[in-house]
Amino acid sequence: MNDLLPLAIVIPLAGAAVSLLAIRSRATQRVVAILCAVATTAIAVTIVVHVDRNGTATAAMGGWPGSIAINLVADRFSALMLTVGSTMLLAVLLYAIGQRADDERSRWYHPAYLVLTAGVSGAFLAGDLFNLFVFFEVLLMASYVLLTLEGTDGQIRSGTTYVVLNVVESMVLVTGVALIFAATGTLNMAELPERLAALPDGIRLGLNLLLLIAFGLKAAVFPLFSWLPDSYPAAPSPVSAVFAGLLTKIGVYAIVRTQTLLFPETNRTLLLVVAGLTMAIGVFGAIAQSDMKRILSFHIISQIGYMVMGVALGGVAAISATIFYMLHHIPVKTSLFLVEGIVERDTGSSTLDKVSGLARRSGWLAALFLIPALSLAGLPPFSGFLGKLGVVSVALDQRSWWIVAVALAVSLMTLVSMLKIFNGAFWGDPMPSQVTAGRTGVLRHHPLMSGVTVAVVTGTLAIALFAGPLYRFCERAAFDVTNTASYTAAVIR
């Protein structure tokens, strides 16, 4: 089983190389990309099943001693994120092929997408801080290409901001990694907890803040979020769907991992304040927008606040709720951007004052938007309600009244902004410019795009339907994450 861990990275990287060799055959590139994405997803599912039954799996690449090897570790948390992430990457790849937009027809799209897949897999499986940094860089380089592939003025302008701020994030992260190595003599996350605990409090706090800044910039928490609402809307819809659903969660994953494993005794008051401000600023920004992509982009920021809130509260119950919230949010946010892509493909715009009455043309499309929208707002019986209930319940138990008030108010405002999109784009009568001969519906005109969107939305409903066993899995994953001694023993054996 341990041999499967490297394959989750090697297969998409090898696929990217083959795709480059087949650069003159778009059909070959598509087949290679699909096969690699399917294989990576199958490997991820196999890993998560094995890890849940048999415990943490490890692999050391390169034949080097464990202290300097490329260490890969899959516990329940990382295996779950790998499975959800690879599944969404496969879904969006099929969606992009169905859309056949200019970026997907580029000879560089599929190699970059497979490199992104490898970077995502590596980030979730990295067992030491240096390789976590390396895989961050791999996925970031691929994201630079995907974000600016069409070469429009808006993409170049937004992409420049995205690149510059992520270069800053990389500099902060590599500085933090270097200082941790200088202070402890290791970067292996199984060895670091004991060595970090032996450092003076001031040094430990400084190292923690460096990692928080780096990963907070990646996760787009307050006040490090300004790059996101300008960058994501400029990208093509499939790229936005991947970025929105997945990339910021890698930053959250790193925050969860480092704050529970490496710095478990840190005072979390500052983190709780950051969570509240992230929720509030994100939802205020969403309400002020009039474009679907920008509204949904600001909501990424807002929802990240709930995840950071769970990390700040700490403990198995809060981390369980956070992991479930991440499990719910990845497909929900992805599906919303997939629906936006169908709207934009059909109408030529995602601005609310330029589209109207889409529900009359396709009730299915309206339902495909409404289901994840209500889940994002946290209404029962959808998965978002269960995730928010878990986080808020822990806050109530800890008597953190003010963050509970913020979380509930933000949830209400999220519903308002989702209804703003529904009323603007789906309610009312279709605009004359939207109605053309023979086009009475949207879904029938984009079968692969629509099929993938239906599948992802159905997945969000499945999370709610099987919330009991999934939440129990998240509790076991949270125990893995918070039990430092168990993690260390599983990796160093």
C-alpha positions in Angstrom: 0.0 0.0 0.0 2.8 2.4 0.8 3.9 2.2 -2.8 0.7 3.8 -3.9 1.5 7.1 -2.2 4.2 8.2 -4.7 2.0 7.1 -7.6 -0.6 9.8 -6.7 2.2 12.3 -7.6 4.2 10.4 -10.2 1.2 9.5 -12.5 0.0 13.0 -13.1 3.6 14.2 -13.6 4.3 11.4 -16.1 1.0 12.3 -17.8 2.1 15.9 -18.1 5.3 14.8 -19.8 3.4 12.5 -22.2 1.0 15.4 -22.9 3.9 17.6 -23.8 5.2 15.0 -26.2 1.8 14.8 -27.8 1.6 18.6 -28.1 0.3 18.5 -31.6 -2.6 16.1 -30.9 -5.3 17.7 -28.7 -7.3 14.4 -28.7 -4.3 12.5 -27.3 -3.7 15.1 -24.6 -7.3 14.8 -23.5 -7.2 11.0 -23.3 -3.9 11.1 -21.4 -5.3 13.8 -19.0 -8.5 11.8 -18.3 -6.6 8.5 -17.8 -4.2 10.1 -15.3 -7.0 11.9 -13.4 -9.0 8.7 -13.2 -6.0 6.7 -12.0 -5.1 9.4 -9.4 -8.7 9.3 -8.1 -8.7 5.5 -7.9 -5.4 5.6 -6.0 -6.8 8.2 -3.6 -9.9 6.1 -2.9 -7.8 3.0 -2.3 -5.6 5.0 0.1 -8.4 6.4 2.1 -10.1 3.0 2.5 -6.8 1.4 3.5 -5.8 4.1 6.0 -9.2 4.1 7.7 -8.9 0.3 8.2 -5.2 -0.1 8.9 -3.9 3.3 10.1 -1.4 5.8 8.8 0.6 4.9 5.6 4.0 6.3 4.9 6.6 6.2 2.1 10.1 7.6 1.7 11.0 8.4 -1.9 14.5 8.5 -3.3 16.1 5.8 -1.2 17.5 8.3 1.3 17.4 8.0 5.1 14.0 9.0 6.6 15.4 12.3 8.0 16.2 13.7 4.5 14.0 11.6 2.2 10.9 12.9 0.4 8.5 11.7 3.1 4.9 11.1 2.2 2.3 10.5 4.9 -1.3 9.6 4.5 -3.5 9.6 7.7 -7.3 9.9 7.5 -7.2 13.6 7.1 -4.7 13.8 4.3 -6.3 10.8 2.6 -9.7 12.3 2.7 -8.5 15.6 1.3 -6.6 13.7 -1.4 -9.7 11.8 -2.4 -12.0 14.8 -2.5 -9.4 16.9 -4.3 -8.6 14.3 -7.0 -12.3 13.7 -7.6 -13.0 17.4 -8.1 -10.0 17.7 -10.4 -11.3 14.8 -12.5 -14.8 16.4 -12.6 -13.6 19.8 -13.6 -11.3 18.3 -16.3 -14.3 16.6 -17.9 -16.3 19.8 -17.6 -13.6 21.8 -19.3 -13.3 19.3 -22.2 -17.1 19.6 -22.6 -17.0 23.4 -22.6 -14.2 23.4 -25.2 -13.2 27.0 -24.3 -10.1 28.7 -25.7 -8.0 27.9 -22.7 -8.8 24.1 -22.9 -7.9 24.1 -26.6 -4.5 25.4 -25.8 -1.6 22.9 -26.2 -0.4 23.9 -22.7 -3.7 23.4 -20.8 -3.5 19.7 -20.1 0.2 19.5 -19.1 -0.4 22.4 -16.7 -3.5 20.8 -15.3 -1.7 17.5 -14.7 1.2 19.4 -13.0 -1.4 21.1 -10.8 -2.9 17.7 -9.9 0.5 16.4 -8.9 1.1 19.5 -6.8 -2.2 19.1 -5.0 -1.5 15.5 -4.3 2.0 16.2 -3.0 0.8 19.0 -0.8 -1.8 16.7 0.9 0.7 13.9 1.3 3.9 15.8 2.3 5.3 14.6 5.5 7.9 17.4 6.0 7.8 21.1 5.7 10.3 21.4 2.9 8.5 19.2 0.6 5.2 20.9 1.5 6.9 24.1 0.3 8.1 22.3 -2.9 4.6 21.0 -3.7 3.1 24.4 -3.0 5.5 25.8 -5.6 4.6 23.1 -8.1 0.9 23.8 -7.9 1.4 27.5 -7.9 3.5 27.4 -11.1 0.8 25.4 -12.8 -1.9 27.8 -11.5 0.0 30.8 -13.0 -0.2 29.1 -16.4 -3.9 28.2 -16.1 -4.9 31.6 -14.8 -3.4 33.5 -17.7 -3.7 31.0 -20.5 -6.1 33.0 -22.7 -3.8 36.1 -22.4 -6.6 38.7 -22.1 -5.8 42.0 -20.5 -7.9 41.3 -17.5 -6.2 37.9 -16.9 -2.7 39.4 -17.2 -3.5 42.2 -14.9 -5.2 40.0 -12.3 -2.6 37.3 -12.8 0.2 39.7 -12.1 -1.3 40.4 -8.7 -1.8 36.7 -8.1 1.8 35.9 -9.0 3.4 38.7 -7.0 1.5 38.0 -3.8 2.1 34.3 -4.1 5.8 34.9 -4.6 5.7 36.9 -1.3 3.9 33.9 0.3 6.6 31.6 -1.0 9.4 33.8 0.4 7.7 33.9 3.8 7.2 30.2 3.8 10.7 29.3 2.8 12.0 31.7 5.4 9.9 30.0 8.0 11.0 26.6 6.9 14.7 27.6 6.9 14.4 29.1 10.4 12.6 26.0 11.7 15.4 23.8 10.4 18.1 26.1 11.9 16.3 26.0 15.3 15.5 22.3 15.4 17.7 20.5 12.9 14.8 18.7 11.2 11.8 19.4 9.0 10.1 16.0 9.4 6.7 16.8 10.9 6.8 13.6 13.0 10.0 14.8 14.7 9.2 18.5 14.9 6.6 18.5 17.8 9.1 17.4 20.4 11.9 19.7 19.1 9.7 22.7 18.8 8.4 22.2 22.3 11.9 22.5 23.6 12.4 25.9 22.1 11.9 29.2 24.1 8.3 30.5 23.9 9.3 33.6 21.9 11.1 31.7 19.2 8.3 29.2 18.9 5.8 32.0 18.6 7.8 33.7 15.9 8.1 30.5 13.9 4.4 29.9 14.2 3.5 33.4 13.0 5.7 33.0 9.9 3.9 29.8 9.0 0.5 31.3 9.8 1.2 34.3 7.5 2.4 32.1 4.7 -0.5 29.7 4.9 -3.0 32.4 5.7 -2.1 34.2 2.5 -2.7 31.0 0.6 -6.0 30.4 2.3 -7.0 34.1 1.8 -7.8 34.9 5.4 -8.1 38.5 6.7 -6.2 40.7 6.0 -4.3 38.6 3.4 -7.3 38.1 1.0 -7.2 41.0 -1.4 -5.6 39.0 -4.3 -8.5 36.4 -4.5 -11.6 38.4 -5.6 -9.6 40.0 -8.4 -7.8 36.9 -9.6 -10.4 34.1 -9.6 -13.1 36.0 -11.6 -10.6 36.7 -14.4 -9.9 33.0 -15.0 -12.1 30.8 -17.2 -14.9 29.1 -15.3 -13.4 25.6 -15.0 -10.1 27.1 -13.7 -12.1 29.3 -11.3 -14.0 26.2 -10.1 -10.7 24.3 -9.3 -9.1 27.3 -7.6 -12.3 28.2 -5.6 -13.1 24.7 -4.6 -9.6 23.4 -3.9 -6.6 25.7 -3.8 -7.6 27.8 -0.8 -8.4 24.6 1.1 -4.8 23.5 0.7 -3.9 26.6 2.7 -6.5 25.7 5.3 -5.2 22.1 5.4 -1.7 23.4 6.1 -3.0 25.6 8.9 -4.9 22.7 10.5 -1.9 20.4 10.2 0.7 22.9 11.7 -1.5 24.3 14.4 -2.6 21.0 15.7 0.6 19.0 15.2 3.5 21.5 15.5 2.0 24.3 17.7 -0.8 22.7 19.7 -0.5 24.9 22.8 -0.5 28.2 21.1 -3.0 30.8 22.3 -5.7 30.9 19.7 -7.4 34.2 20.5 -5.7 36.0 17.6 -6.8 33.2 15.3 -10.4 33.5 16.5 -10.4 37.2 15.8 -8.9 36.6 12.3 -11.7 34.0 11.7 -14.4 36.4 12.6 -13.0 39.2 10.5 -12.5 36.8 7.6 -16.2 35.8 7.7 -17.5 39.3 8.0 -15.3 41.0 5.4 -15.9 38.2 2.9 -19.7 38.3 3.2 -19.8 42.1 3.1 -17.8 42.0 -0.1 -20.1 39.5 -1.6 -23.2 41.5 -0.9 -21.7 44.6 -2.6 -21.0 42.8 -5.9 -23.3 42.5 -9.0 -21.4 39.7 -10.8 -21.9 36.0 -10.1 -18.1 35.2 -10.2 -17.2 38.1 -7.9 -20.0 37.2 -5.4 -18.9 33.6 -5.3 -15.3 34.6 -5.0 -15.9 36.8 -2.0 -17.8 33.9 -0.4 -14.7 31.7 -0.6 -13.1 34.2 1.8 -16.2 34.2 4.1 -16.4 30.4 4.3 -12.7 30.1 5.0 -13.5 32.0 8.2 -15.6 29.1 9.5 -12.8 26.7 9.0 -10.3 28.9 10.7 -12.8 29.3 13.5 -12.8 25.6 14.1 -9.0 25.6 14.2 -9.0 28.4 16.7 -11.4 26.7 19.0 -9.3 23.6 19.0 -9.9 20.1 20.3 -11.2 16.9 18.6 -14.8 18.2 18.3 -13.8 21.5 16.7 -11.3 19.9 14.3 -13.9 17.2 13.4 -16.4 19.9 12.4 -13.6 21.8 10.5 -12.7 18.7 8.5 -16.4 18.0 7.7 -16.8 21.6 6.7 -13.9 21.3 4.3 -15.3 18.1 2.9 -18.6 19.8 2.3 -17.2 23.1 1.0 -15.0 21.7 -1.8 -17.8 20.2 -3.9 -20.3 22.9 -3.0 -18.1 25.8 -4.1 -16.9 23.8 -7.2 -20.5 23.2 -8.3 -21.5 26.8 -7.9 -18.7 27.9 -10.3 -19.6 25.1 -12.7 -23.2 26.4 -12.8 -21.8 29.9 -13.3 -19.8 28.6 -16.3 -22.9 27.2 -17.9 -24.7 30.5 -17.4 -21.7 32.4 -18.9 -21.4 30.0 -21.8 -25.1 30.3 -22.7 -25.6 34.0 -22.1 -22.1 35.5 -22.7 -22.1 37.1 -19.2 -22.3 36.5 -15.5 -23.2 40.0 -14.6 -26.7 40.0 -12.9 -28.1 43.0 -14.8 -27.3 41.2 -18.1 -29.0 37.9 -17.4 -32.5 37.1 -16.2 -35.2 34.4 -16.3 -32.9 31.4 -16.6 -35.2 29.3 -14.5 -37.9 29.6 -17.2 -35.4 28.3 -19.8 -34.1 25.5 -17.6 -35.6 24.6 -14.2 -32.8 22.0 -13.8 -30.1 24.7 -14.0 -32.0 26.7 -11.4 -32.1 23.7 -9.1 -28.4 23.0 -9.7 -27.6 26.5 -8.5 -30.1 26.5 -5.6 -29.0 23.3 -3.9 -25.4 24.2 -3.3 -26.4 27.9 -2.7 -28.6 26.9 0.2 -25.9 24.5 1.5 -23.4 27.3 1.4 -25.8 29.5 3.4 -26.1 26.7 6.0 -29.8 25.8 5.7 -31.0 22.3 6.8 -31.0 19.6 5.6 -28.0 20.4 3.4 -24.4 19.6 4.3 -23.5 23.2 5.1 -25.9 23.2 8.0 -24.2 20.2 9.5 -20.8 21.7 9.1 -21.8 25.1 10.6 -23.7 23.4 13.4 -20.6 21.4 14.4 -18.4 24.5 14.6 -21.0 26.7 16.3 -21.8 23.9 18.9 -18.2 23.8 20.0 -18.1 27.6 20.3 -21.2 27.5 22.4 -19.7 24.9 24.6 -16.6 27.1 25.1 -18.9 30.2 25.7 -17.4 32.1 22.8 -20.6 34.1 22.3 -19.3 36.8 20.1 -17.9 34.4 17.4 -21.2 32.5 17.5 -23.0 35.8 16.8 -20.7 36.6 13.9 -21.1 33.1 12.4 -24.9 33.2 12.5 -25.1 36.7 11.1 -22.7 35.8 8.3 -24.7 32.8 7.5 -27.9 34.9 7.2 -26.1 37.4 5.0 -24.8 34.5 2.9 -28.4 33.5 2.2 -29.2 37.0 1.2 -26.4 37.2 -1.3 -27.3 33.7 -2.7 -30.9 34.9 -3.2 -29.5 38.0 -4.9 -28.0 35.8 -7.5 -31.1 33.6 -7.8 -33.4 36.6 -8.2 -31.1 38.4 -10.6 -30.1 35.5 -12.9 -32.9 32.9 -12.6 -36.1 34.7 -11.6 -38.2 36.9 -13.9 -38.5 36.8 -17.7 -35.6 36.0 -20.0 -34.1 39.0 -21.7 -34.7 39.3 -25.4 -31.0 38.9 -26.1 -31.0 35.5 -24.3 -33.8 34.0 -26.3 -32.7 32.6 -29.7 -34.5 30.3 -32.0 -34.5 26.7 -30.9 -32.9 27.4 -27.5 -35.5 26.7 -24.9 -33.2 25.2 -22.3 -29.6 25.3 -21.2 -28.7 21.8 -20.1 -29.4 20.0 -23.3 -26.9 22.2 -25.1 -23.9 21.3 -22.9 -24.3 17.6 -22.1 -20.9 16.9 -20.6 -20.8 20.2 -18.7 -24.3 19.6 -17.4 -23.6 15.9 -16.6 -20.5 16.8 -14.6 -22.4 19.6 -12.7 -25.3 17.2 -11.9 -22.8 14.7 -10.6 -21.0 17.2 -8.4 -24.3 18.6 -7.0 -25.5 15.1 -6.4 -22.2 14.6 -4.4 -23.1 17.5 -2.2 -26.5 15.9 -1.5 -24.7 12.6 -0.8 -22.6 14.2 1.9 -25.8 15.4 3.7 -27.5 12.0 3.2 -24.5 10.0 4.6 -23.5 12.7 7.1 -23.5 10.2 10.0 -20.8 7.9 8.8 -18.9 10.7 7.2 -18.9 12.8 10.4 -17.7 9.7 12.3 -14.9 9.4 9.8 -14.0 13.1 10.3 -13.9 12.4 14.1 -11.4 9.6 13.6 -9.4 12.0 11.3 -9.5 14.7 13.9 -8.1 12.3 16.5 -5.3 11.5 14.1 -4.6 15.2 13.6 -4.7 16.2 17.3 -2.9 13.2 18.7 0.7 14.2 18.2 2.1 11.1 19.9 0.0 8.8 17.7 1.1 10.6 14.5 4.7 10.5 15.5 4.5 6.8 16.4 2.8 5.9 13.1 5.4 7.8 11.0 8.6 6.9 12.9 8.4 3.1 13.2 
